[in-house]
């Protein structure tokens, strides 16, 4: 959902923190129906994740919550509407009431029930989301309003406060390992004794490439179960389908401008693949 006032979300978050499991309500100004929610309304046992950017920070998703229900306001009977308004007065007084008119004096159609409103430790850039319609990255909008249907991200994304670049993380580890190898056994033992047993989780930022599946398939079929570097049979079978396990390696790496083509790729066993990347 693109551009919601932060005070609306904070009011919900604080109310739900005080009353665990409390259902609260979002009321988009738009007069258009959220089609996917109308066709298949979420339930408390089968919720839908909702990502929300703020009016003050449109390029980033700053809140996440669960949609547990959807209603067309125009179909709510007076008795139920009265109960909803009592709820709003008690838990979301900043909203005043269930309003029936939204932006530009048009009807406000969508009433979204939400629970577990969460402010993300690390906001997620909008381009990190992939649209369901075409598998393309979502583009940040310049004005508030509207929504997009996207693929769900793992729950830990946004919940971990530290972000690291993958290359920097690996280089830092290599330097620390080199230092540790030069230390005395006594010094390492002392550090190990006081070191945490579980590593600190971090979000890792890395650059990848959308590779051509046909290139991978052609190279694997050409290899016929044998490493094209050492000539030996694949060391084991894939658990998924029982096929020989080989990895496709680009002779000139994609990160160095290499082409994603059959001619620039070979099938290797895992050992040879590591050697090609890290061997002397």
Sine and cosine of phi, psi and omega as CSV:
sin_phi,cos_phi,sin_psi,cos_psi,sin_omega,cos_omega
0.00,0.00,0.75,-0.66,-0.20,-0.98
-0.99,-0.16,0.96,-0.29,0.14,-0.99
0.99,0.16,1.00,0.06,0.06,-1.00
-0.86,-0.51,0.58,-0.82,0.02,-1.00
-0.90,0.43,0.73,-0.69,-0.07,-1.00
-0.89,0.45,-0.58,0.81,-0.04,-1.00
-0.91,0.41,-0.49,0.87,0.07,-1.00
-0.90,0.43,-0.72,0.70,-0.04,-1.00
-0.94,0.33,-0.62,0.78,0.01,-1.00
-0.92,0.40,-0.59,0.81,0.04,-1.00
-0.88,0.47,-0.67,0.74,0.04,-1.00
-0.91,0.40,-0.72,0.69,-0.05,-1.00
-0.87,0.50,-0.69,0.72,-0.01,-1.00
-0.92,0.39,-0.63,0.78,0.03,-1.00
-0.90,0.43,-0.68,0.73,-0.02,-1.00
-0.96,0.29,-0.45,0.89,0.10,-0.99
-0.92,0.39,-0.57,0.82,0.00,-1.00
-0.98,0.20,-0.52,0.85,-0.03,-1.00
-0.80,-0.59,1.00,0.01,-0.03,-1.00
-0.83,0.56,0.69,-0.73,0.00,-1.00
1.00,0.10,-0.03,1.00,-0.03,-1.00
-0.90,0.44,0.72,-0.70,0.10,-0.99
-1.00,-0.04,0.77,-0.64,0.08,-1.00
-0.84,-0.54,-0.06,-1.00,-0.18,-0.98
-0.72,-0.69,0.65,-0.76,0.15,-0.99
-0.94,-0.35,0.60,-0.80,-0.05,-1.00
-0.76,-0.65,1.00,0.09,0.04,-1.00
-0.86,0.52,0.57,-0.82,0.01,-1.00
-0.93,0.37,-0.45,0.89,-0.16,-0.99
-0.86,0.51,0.58,-0.81,0.05,-1.00
-1.00,0.00,-0.15,0.99,0.04,-1.00
-0.98,0.19,0.60,-0.80,0.05,-1.00
-0.97,0.24,0.66,-0.75,0.13,-0.99
-0.98,0.22,0.99,-0.14,-0.25,-0.97
-0.85,0.52,-0.71,0.70,-0.08,-1.00
-0.91,0.41,-0.56,0.83,0.05,-1.00
-0.96,0.29,-0.58,0.81,0.00,-1.00
-0.94,0.35,-0.64,0.77,-0.03,-1.00
-0.95,0.30,-0.58,0.81,-0.03,-1.00
-0.64,-0.77,0.98,0.21,-0.08,-1.00
-0.86,0.51,0.74,-0.67,0.08,-1.00
-0.91,0.41,0.28,-0.96,0.06,-1.00
-0.74,-0.67,0.14,-0.99,0.03,-1.00
-0.90,0.43,-0.49,0.87,0.03,-1.00
-1.00,0.03,-0.24,0.97,0.01,-1.00
-0.64,-0.76,0.94,0.33,-0.07,-1.00
-0.98,0.19,0.21,-0.98,0.07,-1.00
-0.86,-0.51,0.70,-0.72,0.00,-1.00
-0.97,0.25,0.71,-0.71,0.05,-1.00
-0.87,-0.49,0.82,-0.58,0.07,-1.00
-0.97,-0.24,0.65,-0.76,-0.14,-0.99
-0.73,-0.68,0.77,-0.64,0.17,-0.98
-0.99,-0.14,0.35,-0.94,-0.04,-1.00
-0.99,-0.11,0.44,-0.90,0.08,-1.00
-0.86,0.51,-0.50,0.86,-0.03,-1.00
-1.00,0.04,-0.11,0.99,-0.05,-1.00
-0.47,-0.88,0.92,0.38,-0.09,-1.00
-0.89,0.46,-0.54,0.84,-0.04,-1.00
-0.95,0.30,-0.14,0.99,-0.08,-1.00
-0.81,-0.58,0.66,-0.75,0.17,-0.99
-0.99,0.13,0.86,-0.51,-0.08,-1.00
-0.93,-0.36,-0.28,0.96,-0.01,-1.00
-0.73,-0.68,0.47,-0.88,0.07,-1.00
-0.67,-0.74,0.63,-0.77,0.01,-1.00
-0.48,-0.87,0.09,-1.00,0.02,-1.00
-0.93,-0.36,0.78,-0.62,0.11,-0.99
-1.00,0.09,0.84,-0.54,-0.03,-1.00
-0.93,-0.37,0.00,1.00,0.01,-1.00
-0.06,-1.00,0.36,-0.93,0.05,-1.00
-0.60,-0.80,0.62,-0.78,0.07,-1.00
-0.65,-0.76,0.55,-0.83,0.20,-0.98
-0.99,0.11,0.89,-0.45,-0.08,-1.00
-0.84,0.54,-0.54,0.84,-0.06,-1.00
-0.93,0.38,-0.26,0.96,0.00,-1.00
-0.98,-0.21,0.08,1.00,-0.02,-1.00
-0.99,0.17,0.79,-0.61,-0.02,-1.00
-0.97,0.25,0.38,-0.92,-0.10,-1.00
-0.83,0.55,-0.62,0.79,-0.03,-1.00
-0.91,0.42,-0.69,0.72,0.00,-1.00
-0.93,0.36,-0.60,0.80,0.03,-1.00
-0.88,0.47,-0.62,0.78,0.03,-1.00
-0.89,0.45,-0.65,0.76,0.05,-1.00
-0.90,0.43,-0.65,0.76,0.02,-1.00
-0.90,0.45,-0.66,0.75,0.00,-1.00
-0.91,0.41,-0.59,0.81,0.09,-1.00
-0.89,0.45,-0.64,0.77,0.04,-1.00
-0.89,0.46,-0.73,0.69,-0.01,-1.00
-0.85,0.52,-0.71,0.70,-0.02,-1.00
-0.88,0.47,-0.57,0.82,-0.05,-1.00
-0.99,0.16,-0.70,0.71,-0.16,-0.99
-0.94,-0.34,-0.39,0.92,-0.03,-1.00
-0.73,-0.68,0.85,0.53,-0.10,-0.99
-0.88,0.47,-0.38,0.92,0.04,-1.00
-0.90,0.43,-0.40,0.92,0.02,-1.00
-0.99,0.11,-0.31,0.95,0.04,-1.00
0.96,0.29,-0.81,0.59,-0.07,-1.00
-0.26,-0.97,0.09,-1.00,0.18,-0.98
-0.98,0.19,0.98,-0.21,-0.06,-1.00
-1.00,0.07,0.59,-0.81,-0.07,-1.00
-0.99,-0.17,-0.17,0.99,0.00,-1.00
-0.85,-0.53,0.72,-0.69,-0.03,-1.00
-0.93,-0.37,-0.68,-0.73,-0.04,-1.00
-0.92,0.38,0.57,-0.82,0.03,-1.00
0.82,0.58,0.54,0.84,0.05,-1.00
0.86,0.52,0.45,0.90,0.07,-1.00
-1.00,-0.09,0.36,-0.93,0.00,-1.00
-0.87,0.50,0.64,-0.77,0.13,-0.99
-0.99,-0.10,0.95,-0.30,-0.20,-0.98
-1.00,0.04,-0.71,0.71,-0.24,-0.97
-1.00,0.02,0.79,-0.61,0.16,-0.99
-0.89,-0.47,0.91,-0.41,-0.11,-0.99
-0.95,-0.32,0.85,-0.53,0.06,-1.00
-1.00,0.05,0.76,-0.65,-0.05,-1.00
-0.72,-0.70,0.44,-0.90,0.11,-0.99
-0.64,-0.77,0.25,-0.97,0.05,-1.00
0.82,0.57,0.76,0.65,0.07,-1.00
-0.90,0.44,0.79,-0.61,-0.09,-1.00
-0.77,-0.64,0.78,-0.63,0.17,-0.99
-1.00,0.05,0.83,-0.56,-0.10,-1.00
-0.95,0.31,0.69,-0.72,0.07,-1.00
-0.87,0.49,-0.68,0.73,0.00,-1.00
-0.83,-0.55,0.95,-0.30,0.02,-1.00
-0.83,0.56,0.56,-0.83,-0.05,-1.00
-0.97,-0.25,0.79,-0.61,0.01,-1.00
-0.91,0.42,0.64,-0.77,-0.06,-1.00
-0.83,0.55,-0.56,0.83,-0.03,-1.00
-0.93,0.37,-0.16,0.99,0.07,-1.00
-0.97,0.26,-0.21,0.98,-0.03,-1.00
-1.00,-0.09,0.54,-0.84,-0.01,-1.00
-0.92,-0.39,0.77,-0.63,-0.01,-1.00
-0.94,0.34,0.65,-0.76,0.03,-1.00
-0.92,0.39,-0.47,0.88,-0.12,-0.99
-0.95,0.32,-0.58,0.81,-0.10,-1.00
-0.61,-0.79,0.16,0.99,0.01,-1.00
0.86,0.51,0.44,0.90,0.04,-1.00
-0.97,-0.23,0.48,-0.88,0.02,-1.00
-0.87,0.50,0.58,-0.82,0.03,-1.00
-0.97,0.25,0.65,-0.76,0.01,-1.00
-0.99,-0.15,0.70,-0.72,0.05,-1.00
-0.88,0.47,0.58,-0.81,0.05,-1.00
-0.99,-0.12,0.36,-0.93,-0.03,-1.00
-0.99,-0.14,-0.21,0.98,0.05,-1.00
-0.73,-0.68,0.43,-0.90,-0.01,-1.00
-0.96,0.29,0.34,-0.94,0.08,-1.00
0.92,-0.40,0.55,-0.84,0.08,-1.00
1.00,0.02,0.02,-1.00,-0.05,-1.00
-0.46,-0.89,0.25,-0.97,0.04,-1.00
-0.67,-0.74,0.51,-0.86,0.06,-1.00
-1.00,-0.07,0.86,-0.51,-0.10,-0.99
-0.76,-0.65,0.29,-0.96,0.09,-1.00
-0.97,0.25,0.60,-0.80,-0.04,-1.00
-0.96,0.29,0.64,-0.77,0.08,-1.00
-1.00,-0.05,0.39,-0.92,0.08,-1.00
-0.83,0.55,0.52,-0.86,-0.10,-1.00
-0.88,0.48,-0.50,0.87,-0.06,-1.00
-0.96,0.28,-0.32,0.95,0.01,-1.00
-0.91,0.42,0.83,-0.56,-0.04,-1.00
1.00,-0.05,-0.31,0.95,-0.04,-1.00
-1.00,-0.03,-0.27,0.96,0.00,-1.00
-0.99,-0.17,0.81,-0.59,-0.18,-0.98
-0.97,0.26,-0.35,0.94,-0.10,-0.99
-0.98,-0.20,0.70,-0.71,0.07,-1.00
-0.88,-0.47,0.74,-0.68,0.00,-1.00
-0.79,-0.62,0.56,-0.83,0.13,-0.99
-0.99,0.17,0.75,-0.66,-0.13,-0.99
-0.84,0.55,-0.70,0.71,-0.01,-1.00
-0.88,0.48,-0.66,0.75,0.01,-1.00
-0.92,0.40,-0.62,0.78,0.00,-1.00
-0.89,0.46,-0.70,0.72,0.00,-1.00
-0.92,0.38,-0.67,0.75,0.01,-1.00
-0.90,0.43,-0.63,0.77,0.01,-1.00
-0.89,0.45,-0.66,0.75,0.03,-1.00
-0.90,0.45,-0.69,0.73,0.01,-1.00
-0.86,0.51,-0.68,0.73,0.01,-1.00
-0.90,0.43,-0.66,0.76,0.00,-1.00
-0.93,0.37,-0.59,0.81,0.04,-1.00
-0.90,0.43,-0.69,0.73,0.03,-1.00
-0.86,0.52,-0.68,0.73,0.03,-1.00
-0.90,0.43,-0.66,0.75,-0.01,-1.00
-0.90,0.43,-0.60,0.80,0.01,-1.00
-0.92,0.40,-0.48,0.88,0.01,-1.00
-1.00,0.09,-0.21,0.98,0.02,-1.00
-0.96,0.29,0.26,-0.96,0.11,-0.99
-0.98,0.20,0.38,-0.92,0.05,-1.00
-0.87,0.50,-0.56,0.83,0.00,-1.00
-0.92,0.40,-0.66,0.75,-0.01,-1.00
-0.91,0.41,-0.66,0.75,0.03,-1.00
-0.90,0.44,-0.66,0.75,-0.01,-1.00
-0.88,0.48,-0.64,0.77,0.01,-1.00
-0.91,0.41,-0.66,0.75,0.01,-1.00
-0.92,0.38,-0.65,0.76,0.00,-1.00
-0.90,0.44,-0.56,0.83,-0.04,-1.00
-0.90,0.43,-0.57,0.82,-0.05,-1.00
-0.98,-0.18,-0.06,1.00,-0.05,-1.00
-0.97,0.26,0.57,-0.82,0.07,-1.00
-0.90,0.43,0.59,-0.81,-0.03,-1.00
-0.98,0.18,-0.33,0.94,0.02,-1.00
-0.88,-0.47,0.81,-0.59,-0.06,-1.00
-0.94,0.35,0.45,-0.89,0.05,-1.00
-0.93,0.36,0.81,-0.59,0.03,-1.00
-0.97,0.24,0.61,-0.79,0.05,-1.00
-0.70,-0.71,0.47,-0.88,0.17,-0.99
-0.99,0.11,0.74,-0.68,-0.07,-1.00
-0.94,-0.34,0.77,-0.64,0.07,-1.00
-0.98,-0.18,0.80,-0.60,0.01,-1.00
-0.62,-0.79,0.32,-0.95,0.04,-1.00
-0.97,-0.24,0.78,-0.63,0.02,-1.00
-0.81,-0.59,-0.01,-1.00,0.01,-1.00
-0.74,-0.67,0.65,-0.76,0.08,-1.00
-0.99,0.14,1.00,-0.10,-0.14,-0.99
-0.99,0.17,0.40,-0.91,-0.02,-1.00
-0.99,0.15,0.89,-0.45,-0.03,-1.00
-0.90,0.44,-0.51,0.86,0.00,-1.00
-0.93,0.37,-0.55,0.83,0.07,-1.00
-0.89,0.45,-0.72,0.69,0.01,-1.00
-0.87,0.50,-0.74,0.68,-0.03,-1.00
-0.88,0.48,-0.72,0.70,-0.03,-1.00
-0.89,0.46,-0.67,0.75,-0.01,-1.00
-0.92,0.39,-0.67,0.74,0.02,-1.00
-0.91,0.42,-0.64,0.77,0.03,-1.00
-0.92,0.39,-0.63,0.78,0.03,-1.00
-0.89,0.45,-0.63,0.78,-0.04,-1.00
-0.93,0.36,-0.47,0.88,0.05,-1.00
0.80,0.60,0.69,0.73,0.10,-0.99
0.99,0.10,0.10,1.00,-0.02,-1.00
-0.86,-0.51,0.64,-0.76,0.05,-1.00
-0.90,0.43,0.78,-0.62,-0.02,-1.00
-0.99,0.10,0.10,1.00,0.08,-1.00
-0.97,-0.24,-0.77,0.64,-0.02,-1.00
-0.97,-0.23,-0.24,0.97,0.04,-1.00
1.00,0.08,-0.09,1.00,-0.04,-1.00
-0.99,0.14,0.32,-0.95,0.06,-1.00
-0.92,0.40,0.43,-0.90,0.07,-1.00
-0.82,0.57,0.65,-0.76,-0.13,-0.99
-0.94,0.33,-0.36,0.93,0.01,-1.00
-0.31,-0.95,0.08,-1.00,0.00,-1.00
-0.98,-0.17,0.53,-0.85,0.08,-1.00
-0.92,0.38,0.70,-0.71,0.05,-1.00
-0.90,0.44,-0.54,0.84,-0.10,-0.99
-0.91,0.41,-0.70,0.72,-0.12,-0.99
-0.65,-0.76,0.05,1.00,0.03,-1.00
0.98,0.22,0.11,0.99,0.01,-1.00
-0.97,0.23,0.45,-0.89,0.07,-1.00
-0.84,0.54,0.72,-0.69,-0.04,-1.00
-1.00,0.09,0.93,-0.36,0.12,-0.99
-0.71,-0.70,0.45,-0.89,0.01,-1.00
-0.91,-0.41,0.61,-0.79,-0.03,-1.00
-1.00,-0.04,0.85,-0.53,-0.06,-1.00
-0.91,-0.41,0.70,-0.72,0.08,-1.00
-1.00,0.03,0.80,-0.60,-0.01,-1.00
-0.85,0.52,-0.78,0.62,0.19,-0.98
-0.98,-0.20,0.91,-0.42,-0.16,-0.99
-0.88,0.47,0.53,-0.85,0.00,-1.00
-0.86,0.51,-0.58,0.82,0.00,-1.00
-0.92,0.39,-0.30,0.96,0.02,-1.00
-0.97,-0.26,0.24,0.97,0.04,-1.00
1.00,-0.07,0.12,0.99,0.01,-1.00
-0.91,0.41,0.44,-0.90,-0.02,-1.00
-1.00,0.08,0.55,-0.83,0.08,-1.00
-1.00,0.01,0.96,0.29,-0.06,-1.00
-0.76,-0.64,0.30,-0.95,0.04,-1.00
-0.88,0.47,-0.61,0.79,-0.05,-1.00
-0.93,0.37,-0.45,0.89,-0.04,-1.00
-0.99,-0.14,0.25,0.97,-0.08,-1.00
-0.73,-0.69,0.52,-0.85,0.11,-0.99
-0.70,-0.71,0.41,-0.91,0.07,-1.00
-1.00,-0.07,0.78,-0.63,-0.05,-1.00
-0.77,-0.64,0.40,-0.91,0.18,-0.98
-0.96,0.28,0.33,-0.94,-0.05,-1.00
-0.85,0.53,-0.60,0.80,-0.03,-1.00
-0.91,0.41,-0.73,0.69,0.02,-1.00
-0.92,0.40,-0.58,0.81,0.01,-1.00
-0.89,0.46,-0.69,0.73,0.05,-1.00
-0.90,0.44,-0.64,0.77,0.00,-1.00
-0.89,0.46,-0.67,0.74,-0.01,-1.00
-0.90,0.44,-0.49,0.87,0.02,-1.00
-1.00,0.01,-0.59,0.81,-0.17,-0.99
-0.82,-0.58,-0.07,1.00,-0.04,-1.00
-0.95,0.32,0.33,-0.94,0.00,-1.00
-0.94,0.34,0.00,0.00,0.00,0.00
